[in-house]
Structures are given as C-alpha cells and as structure tokens.
Amino acid sequence: MNKNYYAIIMAGGIGSRFWPISRTSHPKQFIDILGTGKTLIQNTYERFLKVCPKENIYVVTNENYTKLVKQQLPDMEDQQILTEPVMRNTAPCVAYGCFKIESLNPDAAIVVAPSDQQILDEDAFVAAIEKSLQTAASNDYLITLGIKPSRPDTGYGYIQYTDNVINDEFHKVKTFTEKPTLEIAKTFIQSGDFLWNAGIFVWSTKTIVKAFNQYLPEMHEIFADAKPVYNSDDEKSYIHKAYQQCVNISIDYGIMEKADNVYVLPSDFGWSDLGTWASIYDLAEKDYVGNAVIPAEKVIMYDSSNCMVNVPGEKLVILQGLHDYIVVESNNSLLICPRDQEQNIKQVVADVKNKFGAKYI
C-alpha cells in the first residue's frame, strides 16, 4: 500500500434534512441510517482502508463530535481527528487537513470525501480513487470524481467536461453548476457531457497548497502560518483560534470553480449522496406496494403505498391510507410529510428551533 496516499473524511455536518433522526448532538454520519449494521462514517472509513494505511486517514469534524468519532472509529489516534470549533463550510476543513498532511509528507497525494455517502460497488470506487491518486501524484491537477447520471436529478450539482483528455480518462472541466431546475437538468442529461458532482476530490499537497495561495490567499496564510504547531500540543488551541478568522466558503466555490487545472474522472460505482429521505427510499428494500420500512419489526400498514417509514424498533406503529408519505419518529419527535415536500424539512427544523428552542434539534 502506497505510504504517500492519504484520505481526509469530512464529518462536520449536522444533516438537518434527516431530522428528527439526525440531531445536532448526533448527526446522520454517526447513524446506521440504512439499517446495515454500520454507521455511514464507519462504512466510509473502511472503504479508505483499502486505499491507504490506516495511520494516513484523517477525520475533520466539529469538536462536539470527537467522542462519537473515537467510539465509532476506535483505531484512530487522537492526532488523526482534526476538530473545528465552528462550522465554516468545506474550504477551511480541506485546508486544515491538507496543510497538516503537507507538514508531515510534502509528497502526499490526498483524497478528500464526505463521510455520509453510499457506495454500492466498492471495488470500482477503490479503482477510481487509486487511478486518481496516481494521476494527481505526478501532475499539477485538481481532480474530482463525477458520477454518470442516470436521471435528471435536481438535488445534485453538475460538472460539464470537455474533450480535452489526460491519461485517456480524465477530462478537463468546463463548468460547475449548482442544483439546477428540472428543465435544465434534462438538457444536461441530453447533452451527454455532464456528470453529477460527487464532492470527492483528489490532489497532491503541492497542488492544493498552491491553489489556496492563488485563490484563497488569506486562508492559505492562516494554515501556512500554523506549520510550526501541526502535530504538537499547541495545534488544537492554535487552529481553533485561527478558525475564527476563516471565511465561510466551500472548496467548490472558493477554488474548484475558479481554477484552470481541474479534471474530472467519469465514474460509475453505485454512488448516492444520502442527502435526503428520498435517497434513502431509493436505496431501501421495499414491499410489493413500494413501502420502505426501517426497521420493520412492529409496523403494520393497511391500504398504504410508496411510503418511507423509519421508527424505533420497539414501537408498534399502524398506518392506514397513507400514500407517498415520509413517517419518521426519533428523539421524542414525530415527522409526517408528503414525500414530494421533503425539501421543506430544513424549514421545519428552523421553525421547531424558533418555537421550542434547541432541545428538539
């Protein structure tokens, strides 16, 4: 296994679209949301064990989740868990991980990925990551993985690529587009040169550090100045103070959309974003009328179809006459809403917080 390969798992989000299962104190990446026996972050960590040595895997997360990371990934040393004092989007999180790794190994090639994605074909995933790491290690490229789209989905970002190809597989990126309307998504699919943006990045430390210097120079300065404290007792307090100076910006917007050396690897490894209950419903086993029930021990459904049901295993639940609904109970809260209105869940969470405080969030 290549000692110069590293992985950074981003695990700081609160997953509000999965409320009430996902809470601020225990968000979705630490939950077995698919009923597989392992949490999302455990699955992500185990995938990367096939790519790089376990000591080369880092998790960047909110300080409040340190205990959860240690519980769920007991093989990780304290210095592999990088904590953020506040949420500042993905650019500072990526900078922290990459600058720290660069201080340890200037020849490192790094894959950066979210902690909460579903990958059905792990062999194809590992092959795509290794190919990308090899290419990134010997070229000044910022590489991203794009998923071949199966439908005009409005919940994903899109990457448009050109015919300029490196190593027969990596296409020069033309544009990034945030979540489009259905009509625009349909034109993207028809054109044949668009991919879903998986939010998985691969680059060498030299290339990403140079990119921060060029496109986010203030952030570059913050994390470059921290070089003397990385892997020391002063690292945490220094970084926590430095984080307060970081702008709230994504790595996509801050660097990837601006850089001219971005390449995409079109990929197909059974990827799902797991960003909404709809994505869970798509992946879950369903009965003959389309109901997905997790867990199913004590749920009885009459004249009901195409529902996504997630309730505590010990609770007896009877549902009658419900079609195309989400029914979720957890943490003393019950959510019942039409499946086609699940985009309102974020607003529901905000309303609950305003009315009843953070107790239920």
Secondary structure as UniProt FT lines:
FT   TURN            3..4
FT   STRAND          5..10
FT   HELIX           16..18
FT   TURN            19..21
FT   TURN            24..25
FT   HELIX           28..30
FT   TURN            33..34
FT   HELIX           40..48
FT   TURN            49..51
FT   HELIX           54..56
FT   STRAND          57..62
FT   HELIX           63..65
FT   HELIX           66..72
FT   TURN            74..75
FT   HELIX           78..80
FT   STRAND          81..84
FT   HELIX           90..104
FT   TURN            106..107
FT   STRAND          109..114
FT   STRAND          118..119
FT   HELIX           122..138
FT   STRAND          142..147
FT   STRAND          158..166
FT   TURN            167..169
FT   STRAND          170..177
FT   HELIX           182..191
FT   STRAND          194..204
FT   HELIX           205..215
FT   HELIX           217..224
FT   TURN            225..226
FT   HELIX           227..229
FT   TURN            230..231
FT   TURN            233..234
FT   HELIX           235..243
FT   TURN            244..245
FT   HELIX           252..256
FT   TURN            257..258
FT   STRAND          262..267
FT   STRAND          271..272
FT   HELIX           277..283
FT   TURN            288..289
FT   STRAND          292..294
FT   TURN            297..298
FT   STRAND          299..302
FT   STRAND          308..310
FT   TURN            313..314
FT   STRAND          317..320
FT   STRAND          325..330
FT   TURN            331..332
FT   STRAND          333..338
FT   HELIX           339..344
FT   HELIX           345..356
FT   HELIX           358..360
//
